[in-house]
């Protein structure tokens, strides 16, 4: 068990710049969104290895005036914006191959973020939100192609793949992208909402009213994934935008948690108000106590708003 706390343009006319204050990622609202984030992964009581991987990143931009003869009141002396991103991945395809798939997916995601020349920290208009979602879908496609190449280069990895669920905030806007059955939940106003849909045969059958939602929860078809990364197909992720509220708690998790712990118990743990690292331990503990039949991985983030 281990814990990780972790426009271009060609014109001579320029709009007047907005005065930006220190640590103010959303000047219109005058509030700063901060996040307390932690993650935990355990191989469980049955599996001999852990095929889950997770990632938590904090990213930002920073400016400090070092020297100038412009009067201080006319300059923004310091500027800092930060955001958090996180992802969980659950490998499939065999003892070692699944572990490699999830690890490579997470590491490739990080490299793609690092290679992006312009990070979007503000959503000044709806076009930027659309661009954020477009980039997420593109990154998932690139990860899918990279994993497919891995399997061609290394025949021992044939048939491997992984789920992936990623989330990141731009101020109080939360973006979620997922493929597979690793889930994202948001505790908002005391109510637990699932932000993702499982890409399983059972869910497809439920969507087509072939079985009820209750039957889908226990159907053996819930283990048959219809979309994964690395399967060689052009499977697109779901990508959505949500609004965060002060005190909201976000959970990303693999099915090693949701197969063992009901949503009601998850909601109770997320509502406890304790440090997110403790919440991670409690979630994993409950999954293990219920049998721990699979690897279990959780990432928890609590968002708080403060005046800038």
C-alpha positions in Angstrom: 0.0 0.0 0.0 1.4 3.4 -0.9 0.1 7.0 -0.5 0.8 9.8 -2.8 -0.4 13.3 -1.7 0.1 14.6 -3.3 -4.1 33.1 -29.7 -2.3 33.7 -31.9 -3.2 36.8 -34.0 -1.8 39.3 -36.6 -3.2 42.7 -35.7 -2.0 46.1 -34.5 -5.0 46.6 -32.2 -4.8 45.1 -28.8 -7.5 45.1 -26.1 -6.8 46.9 -22.9 -5.5 44.3 -20.4 -7.5 43.4 -17.3 -5.9 44.1 -14.0 -5.1 40.7 -12.5 -4.5 40.2 -8.8 -2.3 37.7 -7.1 -3.6 34.2 -6.9 -6.8 35.1 -8.8 -7.7 32.4 -11.4 -11.2 33.8 -11.9 -11.2 37.7 -11.8 -14.9 37.8 -12.6 -15.8 35.9 -9.5 -13.0 37.3 -7.3 -12.4 33.9 -5.8 -9.6 31.4 -5.7 -10.3 27.7 -6.0 -7.9 25.6 -4.0 -7.8 21.8 -3.8 -6.6 19.3 -1.2 -5.8 16.1 -3.1 -4.6 12.6 -2.2 -4.5 9.2 -3.8 -4.0 5.6 -2.7 -3.7 2.2 -4.4 -3.7 -1.3 -3.1 -3.4 -4.7 -4.9 -6.2 -6.1 -2.8 -6.5 -9.5 -1.1 -6.8 -11.8 -4.2 -4.6 -10.4 -7.0 -0.9 -11.1 -7.0 0.0 -7.8 -8.6 -1.5 -4.3 -8.9 -2.7 -3.4 -12.4 -4.0 0.0 -11.3 -2.0 3.3 -11.6 -2.9 6.8 -10.7 -1.5 10.3 -11.2 -2.0 13.6 -9.4 -0.5 16.8 -10.8 -0.4 20.4 -9.8 0.2 22.8 -12.6 0.4 26.6 -12.9 1.9 29.7 -14.2 3.9 32.3 -12.3 5.1 35.8 -12.8 7.1 38.1 -10.4 8.3 41.6 -11.2 12.0 41.6 -10.3 12.9 45.2 -11.1 11.2 48.2 -12.8 11.1 52.0 -12.5 7.3 51.9 -13.0 5.6 52.8 -9.7 4.6 49.8 -7.7 0.9 50.7 -7.7 0.8 50.5 -11.5 2.3 47.0 -11.7 1.0 43.6 -10.7 4.0 42.6 -8.6 3.3 38.9 -8.5 0.9 36.6 -10.3 0.2 32.9 -9.7 -2.4 30.5 -11.1 -2.6 26.9 -10.2 -4.8 23.9 -11.1 -4.9 20.2 -10.3 -5.3 17.3 -12.6 -5.7 13.6 -11.7 -6.2 10.3 -13.4 -6.8 6.6 -12.5 -6.3 3.7 -14.9 -7.2 0.0 -14.5 -5.2 -2.3 -16.7 -6.7 -5.4 -18.4 -5.3 -8.2 -20.5 -3.3 -10.4 -18.2 -1.0 -10.6 -15.3 1.8 -8.3 -16.5 0.2 -6.8 -19.7 -2.5 -5.0 -17.8 -0.1 -3.4 -15.4 2.0 -2.2 -18.4 -1.1 -0.8 -20.1 -2.2 1.3 -17.2 1.3 2.5 -16.4 2.0 3.5 -20.0 -1.4 5.2 -20.3 -0.8 7.4 -17.3 2.8 8.2 -18.2 1.8 9.0 -21.8 -1.0 11.3 -20.6 1.6 13.3 -18.5 3.9 13.6 -21.5 1.1 14.9 -23.7 0.2 17.5 -21.1 3.9 18.6 -20.9 4.1 18.9 -24.7 1.0 21.2 -24.9 2.4 24.7 -25.6 -0.4 26.7 -24.2 -2.1 25.6 -21.0 -5.6 27.0 -20.5 -6.1 28.4 -17.0 -9.1 30.6 -17.7 -12.4 30.1 -19.5 -13.1 33.6 -20.9 -15.7 32.2 -23.3 -17.4 29.0 -24.3 -14.9 28.4 -27.1 -12.2 27.8 -24.6 -14.3 25.2 -22.8 -14.9 23.5 -26.1 -11.2 23.5 -26.8 -10.4 22.0 -23.4 -12.8 19.1 -24.2 -11.4 18.7 -27.7 -7.9 18.4 -26.3 -9.0 15.8 -23.8 -10.6 13.6 -26.6 -7.5 14.1 -28.7 -5.1 13.0 -25.9 -7.1 9.9 -25.2 -6.9 9.0 -29.0 -3.1 9.6 -28.9 -2.8 7.3 -25.8 -4.9 4.7 -27.5 -2.6 4.8 -30.6 0.5 4.7 -28.5 -0.7 1.6 -26.6 -1.7 -0.1 -29.8 1.9 0.5 -31.1 3.3 -1.0 -27.9 1.4 -4.2 -28.5 2.6 -4.4 -32.0 6.2 -3.9 -31.0 6.0 -6.3 -28.1 3.8 -9.3 -28.9 3.6 -10.4 -25.3 1.4 -7.4 -24.7 -1.2 -8.5 -27.4 -4.7 -8.1 -26.0 -3.8 -5.6 -23.3 -5.7 -2.4 -22.6 -6.7 -0.1 -19.8 -9.5 2.0 -18.6 -8.8 5.7 -17.8 -10.7 8.4 -16.0 -9.2 11.9 -15.8 -10.4 15.1 -14.1 -9.0 18.6 -13.9 -10.3 22.0 -12.9 -10.0 25.4 -14.6 -11.1 27.7 -11.7 -14.5 26.4 -10.6 -15.1 24.5 -13.9 -14.4 20.8 -13.6 -13.7 18.6 -16.7 -14.0 14.9 -16.7 -13.0 12.4 -19.4 -13.3 8.7 -19.2 -13.2 5.4 -21.1 -14.0 2.1 -19.5 -15.5 1.5 -16.1 -13.3 3.5 -13.7 -15.6 6.1 -12.3 -15.8 9.8 -11.1 -18.1 10.9 -8.4 -18.8 14.4 -7.1 -20.2 15.0 -3.6 -22.1 18.3 -4.1 -24.4 19.8 -1.5 -24.3 16.6 0.5 -25.5 14.5 -2.5 -23.3 12.0 -4.4 -23.5 12.2 -8.2 -21.8 9.9 -10.6 -20.2 11.9 -13.4 -19.2 9.0 -15.6 -21.0 6.2 -17.4 -19.6 2.7 -17.4 -18.6 1.5 -20.9 -19.6 -2.1 -20.2 -21.9 -4.6 -22.0 -24.2 -4.5 -18.9 -24.6 -0.7 -19.2 -25.3 -1.0 -22.9 -28.0 -3.6 -22.2 -29.5 -1.3 -19.5 -29.4 1.7 -21.9 -31.4 -0.3 -24.4 -33.8 -1.5 -21.7 -32.8 -5.1 -22.2 -32.2 -5.3 -18.4 -33.0 -3.0 -15.6 -30.4 -0.7 -13.9 -30.6 -2.9 -10.8 -29.9 -6.0 -12.9 -26.9 -4.3 -14.6 -25.3 -3.8 -11.2 -25.0 -7.6 -10.6 -24.9 -8.9 -14.2 -21.8 -10.8 -15.2 -21.8 -8.6 -18.3 -20.7 -5.7 -16.1 -17.2 -7.0 -16.5 -17.2 -7.0 -20.3 -15.7 -3.7 -21.4 -17.0 -2.2 -24.6 -14.4 0.6 -24.8 -10.8 0.6 -23.6 -7.5 2.3 -24.5 -5.1 0.0 -26.4 -7.7 -2.2 -28.1 -6.8 -0.9 -31.6 -10.2 0.5 -32.1 -11.1 4.2 -32.4 -13.0 4.3 -29.1 -13.8 7.8 -28.0 -14.0 8.8 -24.4 -16.9 10.7 -22.8 -15.8 14.2 -21.9 -18.0 16.5 -19.8 -17.9 19.8 -17.9 -19.3 20.5 -14.5 -19.5 23.3 -12.0 -17.7 23.0 -8.7 -19.1 24.4 -5.5 -17.3 25.4 -2.3 -16.6 22.3 -0.3 -17.3 19.8 -3.1 -15.4 16.5 -2.9 -14.3 14.7 -6.1 -13.6 10.9 -6.2 -11.9 9.0 -9.0 -11.7 5.3 -8.5 -11.3 1.9 -10.2 -14.0 -0.8 -9.9 -12.0 -2.4 -7.1 -13.8 0.1 -4.9 -17.2 0.3 -6.6 -17.6 -3.5 -6.8 -16.9 -3.8 -3.0 -18.4 -0.6 -1.5 -22.0 0.7 -2.3 -22.5 4.3 -3.2 -24.3 5.0 0.0 -21.2 4.0 2.0 -18.9 6.0 -0.3 -21.0 9.1 0.1 -20.8 8.7 3.9 -17.1 8.5 3.9 -16.7 11.4 1.5 -18.9 13.5 3.8 -16.9 13.0 6.9 -14.9 16.2 6.6 -11.6 14.5 7.5 -8.4 15.1 5.5 -8.5 13.6 2.1 -5.6 11.3 2.8 -7.6 9.8 5.6 -10.6 9.5 3.3 -8.5 7.6 0.8 -7.4 5.2 3.6 -11.0 4.7 4.7 -12.3 3.9 1.2 -9.5 1.4 0.5 -10.0 -0.1 4.0 -13.8 -0.7 3.3 -13.0 -2.3 0.0 -10.5 -4.7 1.6 -12.9 -5.5 4.5 -15.6 -6.4 1.9 -13.3 -8.9 0.3 -10.7 -7.0 -1.7 -11.3 -9.1 -4.8 -9.6 -6.7 -7.1 -7.0 -4.0 -7.1 -8.5 -0.8 -5.6 -7.4 2.7 -6.4 -8.8 6.0 -5.2 -8.0 9.7 -5.7 -9.9 12.3 -3.7 -9.9 16.1 -4.0 -11.7 18.6 -1.8 -12.2 22.0 -3.4 -12.5 25.2 -1.3 -13.2 28.8 -2.4 -11.4 31.7 -0.9 -11.5 35.5 -1.6 -8.6 36.6 -3.7 
